[in-house]
Amino acid sequence: VQLQASGGGLVQPGGSLGLSCAASLDISSFNTMGWYRQAPGKQRELVAEITGGRVTNYADSVKDRSTISIDDAKNTVYLQMNRLKPEDTAVYYCKARRRVLQRWYEYWGQGTQVTVSS
């Protein structure tokens, strides 16, 4: 399973950015897709996640200015972030999780850098 993340870059405070993560498998085979981020010197943290049933969960820090979504036809999960802040600066990773028989499997993308700075 491969997850290819893209869309990072340099954004000014208050700006917007869209991240994409394309899966090498039918995305419906995953129970949950999510975005995580890791800032320098900090632990990796959940940003947003979405289940196959399209139930979403967001970190409080991004809840009111982010949207996670899935395009089944493209096997891609998206994260749209608005009103970006310097504290959003981090490497963003996508993650997929699925259950096969009695076991859970997790897969990570390679990460994409998001820098919010003027």
Sine and cosine of phi, psi and omega as CSV:
sin_phi,cos_phi,sin_psi,cos_psi,sin_omega,cos_omega
0.00,0.00,0.76,-0.66,0.05,-1.00
-0.82,-0.57,0.64,-0.77,0.07,-1.00
-0.85,-0.53,0.85,-0.53,-0.05,-1.00
-0.93,-0.37,0.95,-0.31,-0.01,-1.00
-1.00,-0.04,0.54,-0.84,0.03,-1.00
-0.42,-0.91,0.22,-0.98,0.10,-0.99
0.94,-0.33,-0.06,1.00,0.01,-1.00
-0.94,0.33,0.13,-0.99,0.02,-1.00
0.30,-0.95,-0.22,-0.97,0.01,-1.00
-0.99,-0.15,0.80,-0.60,-0.03,-1.00
-0.74,-0.68,0.58,-0.81,0.07,-1.00
-0.98,0.21,0.48,-0.88,0.08,-1.00
-0.81,0.59,0.68,-0.73,-0.04,-1.00
1.00,-0.01,-0.17,0.98,-0.02,-1.00
-0.99,0.12,-0.09,-1.00,-0.03,-1.00
-0.80,-0.61,0.37,-0.93,0.01,-1.00
-0.45,-0.89,0.61,-0.80,0.07,-1.00
-0.88,-0.47,0.76,-0.65,0.04,-1.00
-0.94,-0.33,0.55,-0.84,0.03,-1.00
-0.80,-0.60,0.52,-0.85,0.07,-1.00
-0.63,-0.78,0.93,-0.37,-0.03,-1.00
-0.99,-0.13,0.76,-0.65,-0.01,-1.00
-0.99,-0.13,0.53,-0.85,-0.01,-1.00
-0.99,0.11,-0.15,0.99,0.05,-1.00
-0.90,-0.43,0.25,-0.97,0.14,-0.99
-0.82,0.58,0.86,-0.52,-0.12,-0.99
-0.91,0.42,-0.34,0.94,0.02,-1.00
-0.94,0.33,-0.18,0.98,0.03,-1.00
-0.98,0.20,-0.17,0.99,0.00,-1.00
-0.99,-0.14,0.63,-0.78,0.05,-1.00
-0.97,0.23,-0.60,0.80,-0.04,-1.00
-0.59,-0.81,0.64,-0.77,0.17,-0.99
-0.87,-0.50,0.58,-0.81,-0.04,-1.00
-0.47,-0.88,0.26,-0.97,0.11,-0.99
-0.88,-0.48,0.72,-0.69,0.07,-1.00
-0.82,-0.58,0.28,-0.96,0.07,-1.00
-0.60,-0.80,0.42,-0.91,0.03,-1.00
-0.65,-0.76,0.90,-0.44,0.06,-1.00
-1.00,0.00,0.39,-0.92,0.00,-1.00
-0.82,0.57,0.77,-0.63,0.04,-1.00
0.98,0.21,0.10,1.00,-0.03,-1.00
-0.84,-0.54,0.30,-0.95,0.04,-1.00
-0.98,0.21,0.41,-0.91,0.08,-1.00
-0.92,0.39,0.68,-0.73,-0.04,-1.00
-0.72,-0.69,0.44,-0.90,0.05,-1.00
-0.94,0.33,0.70,-0.72,0.13,-0.99
-0.97,-0.22,-0.79,0.61,-0.01,-1.00
-0.33,-0.94,0.46,-0.89,0.07,-1.00
-0.57,-0.82,0.37,-0.93,-0.03,-1.00
-0.60,-0.80,0.67,-0.74,0.00,-1.00
-1.00,-0.06,0.15,-0.99,0.06,-1.00
-0.87,0.49,-0.47,0.88,0.05,-1.00
-1.00,0.08,0.14,0.99,0.06,-1.00
0.93,0.36,0.44,0.90,0.17,-0.99
-0.99,0.13,0.75,-0.66,-0.07,-1.00
-0.91,-0.41,0.42,-0.91,0.03,-1.00
-0.59,-0.81,0.73,-0.69,-0.04,-1.00
-0.80,-0.59,0.51,-0.86,0.19,-0.98
-0.91,0.41,0.55,-0.84,-0.01,-1.00
-0.85,0.53,-0.53,0.85,-0.07,-1.00
-0.93,0.35,-0.30,0.95,-0.05,-1.00
-0.83,-0.56,-0.03,1.00,-0.21,-0.98
-0.79,0.61,-0.69,0.72,-0.14,-0.99
-1.00,-0.01,0.08,1.00,-0.06,-1.00
-0.64,-0.77,0.31,0.95,-0.01,-1.00
-0.69,-0.72,0.46,-0.89,0.06,-1.00
-0.66,-0.75,0.79,-0.61,0.10,-0.99
-0.96,-0.27,0.65,-0.76,-0.04,-1.00
-0.48,-0.88,0.25,-0.97,-0.01,-1.00
-0.78,-0.62,0.67,-0.75,0.18,-0.98
-0.93,-0.36,0.97,-0.25,-0.07,-1.00
-0.89,0.46,-0.62,0.79,-0.06,-1.00
-0.90,0.43,-0.50,0.87,-0.03,-1.00
-0.98,-0.21,0.02,1.00,-0.03,-1.00
0.78,0.63,0.69,0.72,-0.13,-0.99
-0.75,-0.66,0.66,-0.75,0.12,-0.99
-0.94,-0.35,0.64,-0.77,-0.08,-1.00
-0.88,-0.48,0.46,-0.89,0.17,-0.99
-0.74,-0.68,0.90,-0.44,0.08,-1.00
-0.97,-0.23,0.84,-0.55,0.00,-1.00
-0.86,-0.51,0.74,-0.67,-0.01,-1.00
-0.87,-0.49,0.22,-0.97,0.02,-1.00
0.73,0.68,0.79,0.61,-0.07,-1.00
-0.90,0.43,0.54,-0.84,-0.01,-1.00
-0.85,-0.53,0.39,-0.92,0.04,-1.00
-0.82,0.58,-0.53,0.85,0.00,-1.00
-0.96,0.29,-0.07,1.00,0.12,-0.99
-0.99,0.12,-0.12,0.99,0.01,-1.00
-0.88,0.47,0.83,-0.55,-0.05,-1.00
-0.05,-1.00,0.16,-0.99,0.23,-0.97
-1.00,0.01,0.79,-0.61,-0.04,-1.00
-0.98,-0.22,0.75,-0.66,-0.03,-1.00
-0.86,-0.51,0.63,-0.78,0.17,-0.99
-0.99,-0.16,0.47,-0.88,-0.06,-1.00
-0.66,-0.75,0.64,-0.77,0.08,-1.00
-0.83,-0.55,0.58,-0.81,-0.04,-1.00
-0.68,-0.74,0.72,-0.69,0.02,-1.00
-0.55,-0.84,0.41,-0.91,0.02,-1.00
-0.95,-0.31,0.80,-0.60,0.05,-1.00
-0.85,-0.53,0.89,-0.45,-0.13,-0.99
0.83,0.56,-0.89,-0.45,-0.06,-1.00
-0.97,-0.24,0.16,0.99,-0.09,-1.00
-0.87,-0.49,0.56,-0.83,0.09,-1.00
-0.99,-0.16,0.64,-0.77,0.04,-1.00
-0.82,-0.58,0.63,-0.77,0.04,-1.00
-0.85,-0.53,0.62,-0.79,0.00,-1.00
-0.73,-0.68,0.63,-0.78,-0.03,-1.00
-0.86,-0.52,0.61,-0.79,0.17,-0.99
-0.98,0.17,0.02,-1.00,-0.14,-0.99
-0.99,0.11,-0.19,0.98,0.00,-1.00
1.00,-0.04,0.58,-0.81,0.07,-1.00
-0.67,-0.74,0.72,-0.69,-0.10,-1.00
-0.98,0.18,0.76,-0.65,0.15,-0.99
-0.88,-0.48,0.83,-0.55,0.02,-1.00
-0.84,-0.54,0.84,-0.55,0.02,-1.00
-0.94,-0.35,0.94,-0.34,-0.10,-1.00
-0.35,-0.94,0.51,-0.86,0.08,-1.00
-1.00,-0.08,0.00,0.00,0.00,0.00
